[in-house]
Amino acid sequence: MLLWEQYFQNNQSMLQQVIIEIKMLSGVKNFTVSKIPIYLIPDINNKDKEIGASFSWTPRKSFIDIEVPFGLKTPNGFFPVSILAHEFFHLILRKNKNLFLEIKKITEKNEKLFAKLSGSMLHRMFLEELLVSSFIPEGYLSEKYLNTKSYTFTSRPKDLLSWRRLIAFKSREMAKNYINNIQQIDKKYLEHIVDILKQ
C-alpha cells in the first residue's frame, strides 16, 4: 500500500486542478479536500485487477475508500486519480443543496424511466452517477487533465458502466462547453442526460 500512497501523493497537484473544475461545475466554493480522509484498502477478492472506490457522506463526516486489488502495481497513467476525483465529485455535489435537490426532482419526475433503468440502485444515485461520469472518469474532464481516452459508445447499454460510457460519449461537447465556459451544472444539463436515457 505504500507505493499506492506515494502514487496519490505524487499526483496531488493534478488532483487539485481537477477539483477546482469540479467545484466550479458544482457551484461550490468552500470544500477542503484535505479534510476528507482517504482510506486505501487491500482487496484480496478482486478478480478484475482494477482499482475501485466508494464514498461515505453524512453532514458531519465523509470519507473515501479506495480498494486496491492485492498485487496491483501503480500505473504510469492517471486513471486512479480520475477514480478518486470521481468520488470527490459526489461529495462536492452534496455541498450544493439546490443542485442536489434538482437531481432528486428530475428523478421523481421521470420515476418510471429510472425504475426501468436503475435496477436496485436508488434513482437519484443512478442519475448522479451518470452526471459525475459524464465528466470523470469517462468524460471530458479526464480527457482534459488526466490524458485519458474518451470512449466511443453507440450500442444499447446493459449495465451501469456501459450507461456511464454512453452518457459521457453523448455529453462530451456539452461537458466541454460547461468546463470551458466556467458554467455550473444546471437543470438543462441534467435534462440532457434524461433525454439520452429516453432514446
N, C-alpha and C positions, 0 to 999 in steps of 0.2 A: 504493500500500500504506500510505502514511502515514495516510490517512483511516481505514483499517481498524484500524491500530494505535491510533489515537485512540478509535475506537468501542469497542474492547475495554477500553482503559484507563478510559474514561468509565463503563463498566458493570461495573467490577471489584467494587464493593461488592455489586451484585446477584448476581454470580457467587459471591462469598464466602458469601452467605446460602444459596444452593443447595448449595454444597459442604458446609456444616455439616450439612444434611439428608442428603446422600449419605453422609457419614462415619457418621452415626447409623444409617442404613439398612444400611450395610455392616459395622457393628460395628468401625469403625476410628477410633482416637483420634489417632494420630500420622501425619499426612500434610500436607506443606507444599506448597501449590500453587506458591509462588514458586520451588521447586527444580526444577520441570518446565519445560524450555524449550518455548516455543510458536513455531512457525515459520509465518509467513504466506507462502504460495507462490502466485504468479500462475499461473492455469490458463488458458492461451490456447485449449485444445482443448475446454473445457466448453461444449457447445451448450445445455445446460439453463438456464444462467444462475442456478444455485443453488450456494450455498456447500457445500463438502464437507469432511470431516475424517477423520483416522485417527490412531491412537496406535501407539507402538512401546514395548515393555516388555522389559526384561531386569532381572535382580536388581540390577544396578549402575547402569543408566542407562535413563531413559524420556524420551520427548518426544511432543509432539503437533504434527501438521501440519494446517494449515487451508488448504485450496485455495480460492482466490477467483477466480472467472471474470473474465477480463480485461474491464474496463469496468464491472463490477458496482458500483453505488453502495451506500453504507452505508444500512441501513434505519432507519426510525423505531422499529421494534419490537425485540423481544429474541430472535427466532428464532436468530440466530447465537450468542448467549450460551448458548442451550439446546443447540446443537450442540457447543460447547466443553465444557459441563458433562457432556454425554453421554460424551465421550472421557475426561474426568477420572473419571467413574464407573467406567469399565473399569479404569483404573489403580488407583483406590482399592480396588476389589473384590479385586485381587491382593494387597493387604496383609492380607486375612483368609484365611489358608490353609485354615481349616476350611470356610468358605463356598465358597471356590473348589473344594475337594475335593468338597463336596456337589453342586455343579453337574456335576462330572465323573462322580460316581457315578450321578446321575439320568440322564444321557445314556447311560451304559453299560447301565443297567437297561432303558432304552427304546430300545435301539440300532436296532431295525427301524423304529420311528416316525421317529427322527431321520434315518436313512438315506433314507427316503422323502421327507422334507420339506426337508432342508437342502441338497440338491444337492451342489455341490462344497465347500461350507463345512464346516469341522470341526464335528462335532455339538456339542461343548462350546461352541464360539464361537456357534453358532446359538442355543442356549438362553440364553447370556449376553447376546447382542444383544437377544433378546426380553425378558429380565429388565430390562435397563437401559432399554429403550424403554418398558416398562410404566410407568416413572416420568418419563423425559425423553428426547427432546423431545416424544413423542406423549402422554405420560401426565400424571397429576395434578400432579406436581412442577412441570412447566412451567406448568400452569394456575394453580397457587397463587402462584408467584413471578414468572413472566415474562409473565403475561397472554396466554397462547396459548390458542387454542380446542382443545377436545378433539374427537376425531374420532368420528363415528358410523359404525360399520363393521359390516355384517352379512353381506356376500357372502363366498363361499369365497375365501380369499387365493390369489394366483397367484405372488407373489414375496415377497422378504424385507420390503420396505416395507409391503406390504399385511398380512403376518403381524404386523409390529410394530404397525400401527394396530389390528388386531383384538384383539391381546393387551392393548394399552393400553385400548381401549374396554371389554373384558370384565373388566379388572382394576381399573378406576377406583375402585370403592368399597373394594376390598381395599387398594389402594395408599394411598388416602386414610386409611384406618384405621391402617395401619402408620406413616404420616407423623405423623398427629395424636396417636397413642398412643406415639410415640417407640419403635417396635418394630423390631428388627433383622430383615432378610430371613432367612427360615429355610426348612427343608425344606417346610413347609406352603405357603409362597408359591410355591416352585419347582414343587411338585406341582400347584398350581392352574394354572400355565401349561401343564404337560403335559396336564392334563385338558382344557383348551381345545383343545390341538392334536389330541387324540383325538376330538373331537366331529365 
